């Protein structure tokens, strides 16, 4: 195992400090520091992800890519075996396991970094935890597999709960909706959903401090609705859970900048992340980790200069 700095602590005794927003205990023996922020680097072992699908030809390439993200400043590596881009075909549990377990095993052998598994299925999540992952990033907030919360409680693993209106194969890109998704108030509706799912997770035995929330930018939201969520991030933070944002390279950024190629949306991605950080979000999921790290460090310095 390498000595690459993961930015995490192995002392679960610090978990009580998570209540002031500085820590996120992602497992029984790993605490993720959110001071000043945590960067979640994206590793998709899929052939069809919207931005980076099909980029790896071997498990070793996956591991080397993850290590490069860690060197850029990632404190979490988020591994996914099913594309969540709008219109993506669903992937079976067995196929997801076949994709993610070798990748997680190899990354864990090389680094002590925190690893999350991006899945909506308890079977995939448990296999990933067995392979060395620490917690689960569930874009369905536990609605797709009723066994998810019970399994996580039994394993002592944390979870990120994300809002969406529909699974990927029934969704559309934010700038391509024929009819705008309907909300009474998008921020209040998303907050109410996430709070309800968090309460369900806690009822299943997951400790409150092991839950983080994600508004699901780009999932079931129009371009304008995504920006409203970013502008009102503080209302989600007020729910009392760590908030994760994942705007990286998404279509609602290109709708404003005119950048059609997701890989050319780095500047927009960084600006969106800084906006969310200013609203109190402390976990940022990103493809371009180095650029996000530098921008967030400056944003942190600005907030300190303002006495915030």
C-alpha positions as CSV (number, residue, x, y, z in Angstrom):
1,X,0.0,0.0,0.0
2,X,1.4,3.4,-0.9
3,X,1.7,6.3,1.6
4,X,-0.3,8.7,-0.6
5,X,-2.1,11.1,1.8
6,X,-5.8,10.5,1.6
7,X,-6.8,13.4,3.8
8,X,-8.7,11.1,6.0
9,X,-8.4,10.0,9.6
10,X,-8.5,6.4,10.8
11,X,-9.7,7.6,14.3
12,X,-13.4,7.0,14.4
13,X,-13.4,8.5,17.9
14,X,-13.5,11.9,16.2
15,X,-16.9,11.2,14.7
16,X,-18.7,13.3,17.3
17,X,-17.1,16.4,15.6
18,X,-19.1,15.7,12.5
19,X,-22.0,17.6,14.1
20,X,-20.2,20.8,13.5
21,X,-19.7,20.0,9.9
22,X,-16.0,19.3,10.0
23,X,-16.0,15.5,9.7
24,X,-18.0,12.8,7.9
25,X,-17.5,9.3,9.4
26,X,-17.8,7.2,6.3
27,X,-17.2,3.9,8.1
28,X,-16.5,2.4,11.5
29,X,-12.8,3.1,11.2
30,X,-12.5,6.0,8.7
31,X,-13.4,9.7,9.2
32,X,-13.4,12.0,6.2
33,X,-12.3,15.5,7.0
34,X,-14.5,18.3,5.5
35,X,-12.1,21.0,6.7
36,X,-11.8,22.9,4.4
37,X,-13.5,20.5,2.0
38,X,-13.4,17.0,0.6
39,X,-12.8,16.3,-3.1
40,X,-14.4,13.2,-4.6
41,X,-12.6,12.1,-7.8
42,X,-14.7,10.4,-10.4
43,X,-13.6,6.9,-11.7
44,X,-16.1,5.5,-14.1
45,X,-15.4,1.9,-15.1
46,X,-18.2,2.0,-17.7
47,X,-18.3,2.1,-21.5
48,X,-21.0,4.8,-21.8
49,X,-20.6,7.5,-19.1
50,X,-21.5,11.0,-20.5
51,X,-18.0,12.4,-20.2
52,X,-15.4,9.7,-19.7
53,X,-16.9,6.4,-20.5
54,X,-14.7,3.7,-22.0
55,X,-11.4,5.4,-21.2
56,X,-9.8,2.4,-19.5
57,X,-8.6,-0.9,-21.1
58,X,-7.3,-2.6,-17.9
59,X,-7.6,-2.6,-14.2
60,X,-4.1,-1.2,-13.9
61,X,-5.1,1.8,-16.0
62,X,-8.0,2.4,-13.6
63,X,-5.7,2.3,-10.6
64,X,-3.1,4.6,-12.2
65,X,-5.9,7.1,-13.0
66,X,-7.2,7.0,-9.4
67,X,-3.7,7.5,-8.1
68,X,-3.3,10.5,-10.3
69,X,-6.5,12.0,-8.9
70,X,-5.2,11.5,-5.4
71,X,-2.0,13.3,-6.3
72,X,-4.2,16.2,-7.6
73,X,-5.9,16.4,-4.2
74,X,-8.8,13.8,-4.2
75,X,-9.6,12.6,-0.7
76,X,-12.3,10.2,-2.0
77,X,-12.3,8.1,-5.1
78,X,-15.9,7.4,-6.3
79,X,-16.0,4.2,-8.4
80,X,-19.0,3.5,-10.5
81,X,-19.9,0.5,-12.8
82,X,-23.2,1.9,-14.2
83,X,-23.5,5.1,-16.2
84,X,-26.1,7.5,-14.7
85,X,-26.1,9.8,-17.8
86,X,-29.6,10.5,-19.2
87,X,-30.8,7.7,-21.5
88,X,-28.2,5.2,-20.3
89,X,-29.2,1.5,-20.4
90,X,-29.4,-0.2,-17.0
91,X,-26.6,-2.6,-15.9
92,X,-27.2,-5.8,-14.0
93,X,-25.9,-6.4,-10.5
94,X,-23.5,-9.1,-11.7
95,X,-22.1,-6.9,-14.4
96,X,-21.6,-4.0,-12.1
97,X,-19.8,-6.3,-9.6
98,X,-17.6,-7.6,-12.4
99,X,-16.6,-4.0,-13.3
100,X,-16.1,-2.4,-10.0
101,X,-14.6,-5.1,-7.7
102,X,-11.3,-5.5,-9.5
103,X,-10.9,-1.7,-9.7
104,X,-11.6,-1.2,-6.0
105,X,-9.3,-4.0,-5.0
106,X,-6.5,-2.6,-7.1
107,X,-7.0,1.0,-5.8
108,X,-7.1,-0.2,-2.2
109,X,-3.9,-2.2,-2.7
110,X,-2.2,1.0,-3.8
111,X,-3.7,3.7,-1.5
112,X,-5.4,4.3,1.8
113,X,-7.7,6.9,0.2
114,X,-11.4,6.8,1.1
115,X,-13.4,4.9,-1.6
116,X,-17.1,5.2,-2.4
117,X,-19.1,2.9,-4.6
118,X,-21.6,4.7,-6.9
119,X,-24.5,2.2,-7.0
120,X,-28.2,1.9,-6.2
121,X,-28.0,-1.8,-5.5
122,X,-27.2,-3.4,-2.1
123,X,-25.6,-6.4,-3.7
124,X,-23.1,-4.3,-5.6
125,X,-22.5,-2.1,-2.6
126,X,-21.8,-5.0,-0.3
127,X,-19.4,-6.6,-2.9
128,X,-17.6,-3.2,-3.1
129,X,-17.4,-2.9,0.7
130,X,-15.8,-6.4,0.8
131,X,-13.3,-5.3,-1.8
132,X,-12.2,-2.3,0.2
133,X,-14.7,0.5,-0.4
134,X,-15.8,2.5,2.6
135,X,-19.2,3.9,1.9
136,X,-21.9,4.2,-0.7
137,X,-22.9,7.0,-3.1
138,X,-26.6,6.1,-3.9
139,X,-28.1,8.3,-6.6
140,X,-31.5,6.8,-5.8
141,X,-31.3,7.7,-2.1
142,X,-32.2,4.1,-1.3
143,X,-35.4,4.0,-3.2
144,X,-34.3,1.5,-5.8
145,X,-33.3,-1.3,-3.4
146,X,-35.1,-1.6,-0.1
147,X,-32.2,-3.7,1.3
148,X,-29.7,-0.9,0.9
149,X,-30.2,0.9,4.2
150,X,-30.3,-2.3,6.3
151,X,-27.1,-3.6,4.7
152,X,-25.3,-0.3,5.4
153,X,-26.5,-0.2,9.0
154,X,-25.2,-3.7,9.5
155,X,-21.9,-3.0,7.9
156,X,-21.4,0.4,9.6
157,X,-21.0,2.2,6.3
158,X,-22.0,5.7,5.5
159,X,-24.1,6.9,2.6
160,X,-24.7,9.8,0.3
161,X,-28.3,10.2,-0.6
162,X,-29.1,12.0,-3.9
163,X,-32.3,13.4,-5.2
164,X,-33.6,12.5,-8.7
165,X,-37.0,12.3,-10.3
166,X,-36.5,9.2,-12.4
167,X,-33.8,6.5,-13.2
168,X,-31.3,7.4,-15.9
169,X,-33.0,5.4,-18.7
170,X,-36.1,7.6,-18.1
171,X,-34.4,10.9,-17.8
172,X,-33.2,13.7,-20.1
173,X,-30.3,16.1,-20.2
174,X,-31.1,19.4,-18.4
175,X,-31.1,21.4,-21.6
176,X,-33.2,18.9,-23.6
177,X,-36.4,18.6,-21.7
178,X,-39.5,18.9,-24.0
179,X,-41.3,20.0,-20.8
180,X,-39.6,21.4,-17.7
181,X,-39.8,19.1,-14.7
182,X,-42.5,20.2,-12.3
183,X,-41.8,21.3,-8.8
184,X,-43.7,23.5,-6.4
185,X,-40.4,25.1,-5.3
186,X,-37.4,23.1,-6.5
187,X,-35.2,23.7,-3.5
188,X,-37.9,23.1,-0.9
189,X,-39.1,20.0,-2.7
190,X,-35.6,18.5,-3.0
191,X,-34.9,19.3,0.6
192,X,-38.1,17.7,1.8
193,X,-37.3,14.5,-0.2
194,X,-33.7,14.3,1.1
195,X,-34.8,14.8,4.7
196,X,-37.4,12.1,4.4
197,X,-34.9,9.7,2.9
198,X,-32.4,10.6,5.7
199,X,-35.0,9.8,8.3
200,X,-35.7,6.5,6.6
201,X,-32.0,5.7,6.7
202,X,-31.8,6.6,10.3
203,X,-34.8,4.5,11.1
204,X,-33.0,1.5,9.5
205,X,-30.1,2.0,11.8
206,X,-27.7,4.3,10.0
207,X,-26.3,7.0,12.4
208,X,-27.2,10.6,11.4
209,X,-23.5,11.6,11.3
210,X,-22.9,8.9,8.6
211,X,-25.4,10.5,6.1
212,X,-24.6,13.1,3.5
213,X,-27.0,14.7,1.1
214,X,-26.7,15.5,-2.6
215,X,-29.3,17.7,-4.5
216,X,-28.7,15.8,-7.7
217,X,-27.7,18.5,-10.1
218,X,-28.5,17.4,-13.6
219,X,-30.9,14.7,-12.5
220,X,-34.5,15.6,-13.2
221,X,-33.9,19.4,-13.2
222,X,-34.1,22.0,-16.0
223,X,-31.1,24.3,-16.6
224,X,-32.7,27.1,-14.5
225,X,-33.7,24.7,-11.7
226,X,-30.1,23.5,-11.4
227,X,-28.9,27.1,-11.0
228,X,-31.6,27.8,-8.4
229,X,-30.4,24.8,-6.4
230,X,-26.8,26.1,-6.6
231,X,-27.9,29.6,-5.6
232,X,-29.8,28.3,-2.5
233,X,-27.3,25.6,-1.4
234,X,-27.4,27.1,2.1
235,X,-31.0,25.9,2.5
236,X,-29.9,22.3,2.0
237,X,-27.0,22.8,4.4
238,X,-29.4,24.0,7.0
239,X,-30.9,20.5,7.2
240,X,-27.9,19.6,9.3
241,X,-26.1,17.0,7.1
242,X,-22.9,17.4,5.0
243,X,-23.9,18.4,1.5
244,X,-22.2,17.0,-1.7
245,X,-22.5,18.8,-5.0
246,X,-21.7,17.3,-8.4
247,X,-21.9,19.8,-11.1
248,X,-18.8,18.6,-12.9
249,X,-19.0,18.9,-16.8
250,X,-22.8,18.7,-16.8
251,X,-25.1,19.9,-19.6
252,X,-26.6,22.8,-17.6
253,X,-23.1,24.4,-17.6
254,X,-22.8,24.0,-21.4
255,X,-26.2,25.5,-21.8
256,X,-24.8,28.8,-20.4
257,X,-21.3,28.7,-21.7
258,X,-22.0,27.2,-25.2
259,X,-19.5,24.4,-24.5
260,X,-20.9,21.3,-26.1
261,X,-18.0,19.0,-25.3
262,X,-18.2,18.0,-21.6
263,X,-14.4,18.0,-21.3
264,X,-14.4,21.7,-22.2
265,X,-16.6,22.6,-19.3
266,X,-13.9,22.8,-16.6
267,X,-14.2,26.5,-15.9
268,X,-18.0,26.3,-15.6
269,X,-17.6,23.3,-13.3
270,X,-15.2,25.1,-11.0
271,X,-17.4,28.2,-10.8
272,X,-20.4,26.0,-9.9
273,X,-18.4,24.2,-7.2
274,X,-17.2,27.5,-5.7
275,X,-20.7,28.8,-5.6
276,X,-21.9,25.7,-3.8
277,X,-19.0,25.9,-1.4
278,X,-19.9,29.5,-0.6
279,X,-23.3,28.2,0.4
280,X,-21.9,25.6,2.7
281,X,-21.4,22.5,0.7
282,X,-18.2,20.8,1.7
283,X,-18.0,17.7,-0.5
284,X,-17.4,18.3,-4.2
285,X,-17.5,15.5,-6.8
286,X,-15.3,16.3,-9.8
287,X,-13.6,15.0,-12.8
288,X,-10.9,17.7,-12.9
289,X,-9.7,17.5,-9.4
290,X,-6.6,19.7,-9.6
291,X,-8.6,22.7,-11.0
292,X,-11.3,22.3,-8.4
293,X,-8.7,22.0,-5.5
294,X,-7.0,25.3,-6.4
295,X,-10.3,27.2,-6.8
296,X,-11.7,25.9,-3.6
297,X,-8.6,26.7,-1.7
298,X,-8.9,30.3,-2.9
299,X,-12.6,30.3,-2.0
300,X,-11.7,29.0,1.4
301,X,-9.2,31.8,1.9
302,X,-11.8,34.4,0.8
303,X,-14.3,33.1,3.3
304,X,-11.6,33.2,6.1
305,X,-10.7,36.7,5.1
306,X,-14.4,37.7,5.5
307,X,-14.4,36.0,8.9
308,X,-16.8,33.3,7.8
